[in-house]
Amino acid sequence: MIIEGADAVIRREFRGRGGSNDYTLEWTSVESIVDREGKVLAGVWGGDWTDIARGIETRQVRHKSPEVRIHRSACPVRMCMIDWYEYNSYTDPEHCSSSHRTYWLRVEAGSTPGDGD
């Protein structure tokens, strides 16, 4: 992911849909944040933005998803992400399933007007 502006906000994604006899949930979560020096950071999930390292902030506003704000000055930053999937059938439990996929997201600062001039 490339930051083109002053900062980028990464939010947990959540999607779900339900039928009369089943439901499906899909979500993405941030498992860890690693600063440019390799230090693993813990998020602070309060209502206001909280600095967890220079240029990296976290928050969670009430019932909304957790957010990580990364300023270009903090880049590069890596985040371990997990995509989750769950299907549940109320009438056919043999078809219930869940899975997850873990991957790393690297956040870098893009060029700004005037760079390289």
Helices and strands as residue ranges (DSSP letters): E 2-3, E 7-11, E 14-18, E 22-34, E 40-41, E 50-53, E 56-59, E 67-71, G 72-74, E 77-89, G 93-95, E 97-109
